[in-house]
Amino acid sequence: MSKRIKEKAAKREERKDKRPKAVAKYVRMSPYKVREVLSIIKGKSYAEAIAILDATPRAAAPVVKKVLESAAANAEHNLGMSKSDLKVALAYCDGGPTLKRIMLRARGSADRILKRTSHITVVLDA
């Protein structure tokens, strides 16, 4: 039994993506807004993506920049890569749990407010 588990673990480790990445979870921002910013930086070099994010007047830009810098730091520290060689291979945003709130309305009724959260992932490549 344990031999099979070790084989499966070794196979899983072999197939694992070795590229540096960073993930920000439970960011209190709509995934739709974050995806707009991520689509701008996909495929760009690290330096170019940072410059674009500095100039982008979107609420998601500072958050995405922080995740991008974290991925670059992971590449530099854990894998010994240089920041000047890196480019954004993947950048995507998944929806996190939604906070459900209510707003009281006239005549005893209520509207539902959905406060969305995001999980932002940035994967770099040399």
C-alpha positions as CSV (number, residue, x, y, z in Angstrom):
1,M,0.0,0.0,0.0
2,S,2.6,2.6,1.0
3,K,4.8,1.7,-2.0
4,R,2.0,2.7,-4.3
5,I,1.4,6.0,-2.4
6,K,5.1,6.8,-2.8
7,E,5.0,6.1,-6.5
8,K,2.0,8.3,-6.9
9,A,3.7,11.1,-5.0
10,A,6.8,10.8,-7.1
11,K,4.8,10.9,-10.3
12,R,2.9,14.0,-9.0
13,E,6.1,15.8,-8.2
14,E,7.5,14.9,-11.6
15,R,4.5,16.4,-13.4
16,K,4.4,19.5,-11.2
17,D,4.9,22.9,-12.9
18,K,8.4,24.1,-12.0
19,R,7.8,27.7,-13.0
20,P,7.8,30.4,-10.3
21,K,4.4,31.7,-9.3
22,A,2.6,33.7,-6.7
23,V,-1.0,33.6,-5.5
24,A,-3.0,36.2,-3.7
25,K,-6.2,34.8,-2.2
26,Y,-9.4,36.4,-0.9
27,V,-8.7,39.8,-2.4
28,R,-11.8,41.9,-1.8
29,M,-12.2,42.9,-5.4
30,S,-14.4,41.7,-8.2
31,P,-12.7,39.1,-10.5
32,Y,-14.1,41.0,-13.5
33,K,-12.1,44.1,-12.5
34,V,-8.9,42.1,-11.8
35,R,-9.1,40.2,-15.2
36,E,-9.1,43.5,-17.1
37,V,-5.8,44.4,-15.6
38,L,-4.3,40.9,-16.0
39,S,-5.2,40.8,-19.7
40,I,-2.9,43.9,-20.2
41,I,0.2,42.3,-18.8
42,K,0.0,38.7,-20.2
43,G,3.0,37.8,-22.3
44,K,5.0,41.0,-21.3
45,S,8.5,41.0,-19.8
46,Y,8.7,41.6,-16.0
47,A,10.0,45.2,-16.3
48,E,7.5,46.1,-19.0
49,A,4.6,44.7,-16.9
50,I,5.7,46.6,-13.8
51,A,5.9,49.9,-15.9
52,I,2.4,49.2,-17.3
53,L,0.9,48.5,-13.8
54,D,2.5,51.7,-12.5
55,A,0.7,53.7,-15.2
56,T,-2.6,51.9,-15.1
57,P,-5.4,53.9,-13.3
58,R,-7.3,50.9,-12.1
59,A,-8.0,49.8,-8.5
60,A,-6.7,46.3,-9.2
61,A,-3.3,47.5,-10.6
62,P,-1.5,47.8,-7.2
63,V,-2.7,44.4,-6.1
64,V,-1.6,42.7,-9.3
65,K,1.7,44.5,-9.1
66,K,2.3,43.2,-5.6
67,V,1.5,39.6,-6.8
68,L,3.8,40.1,-9.8
69,E,6.7,41.3,-7.6
70,S,6.1,38.4,-5.2
71,A,6.4,35.9,-8.1
72,A,9.6,37.6,-9.3
73,A,11.0,37.4,-5.7
74,N,10.1,33.7,-5.6
75,A,12.0,33.2,-8.9
76,E,15.0,35.0,-7.7
77,H,15.2,33.5,-4.2
78,N,14.0,29.9,-4.7
79,L,15.2,29.2,-8.3
80,G,18.1,31.6,-8.8
81,M,16.6,33.3,-11.8
82,S,17.3,36.9,-12.8
83,K,14.4,39.4,-12.8
84,S,15.6,40.8,-16.2
85,D,15.0,37.5,-17.9
86,L,11.5,36.9,-16.6
87,K,8.3,37.3,-18.5
88,V,4.6,36.8,-17.5
89,A,3.7,33.3,-18.8
90,L,0.2,33.1,-17.1
91,A,-1.9,35.5,-15.3
92,Y,-5.4,34.6,-14.2
93,C,-8.0,35.3,-11.7
94,D,-10.5,32.9,-10.1
95,G,-13.5,34.0,-8.1
96,G,-13.3,33.4,-4.4
97,P,-16.1,33.2,-1.9
98,T,-18.8,35.8,-2.1
99,L,-19.8,37.8,0.9
100,K,-23.6,38.2,0.9
101,R,-25.1,41.3,2.5
102,I,-28.5,42.9,2.4
103,M,-29.6,46.5,1.8
104,L,-33.0,47.4,3.3
105,R,-35.5,48.8,0.9
106,A,-38.9,50.4,1.0
107,R,-42.0,48.6,2.3
108,G,-40.0,46.0,4.3
109,S,-38.2,44.4,1.4
110,A,-34.5,44.0,0.9
111,D,-32.0,43.8,-1.9
112,R,-29.0,41.4,-1.8
113,I,-25.5,42.9,-2.2
114,L,-22.8,40.5,-3.4
115,K,-19.3,41.5,-2.3
116,R,-17.1,39.4,-4.5
117,T,-13.5,38.2,-3.7
118,S,-10.7,37.0,-6.0
119,H,-7.9,34.6,-6.1
120,I,-5.1,36.1,-8.3
121,T,-2.4,33.9,-9.8
122,V,0.7,35.0,-11.7
123,V,3.1,32.5,-13.2
124,L,6.5,33.7,-14.7
125,D,8.8,32.0,-17.1
126,A,12.4,32.6,-18.2
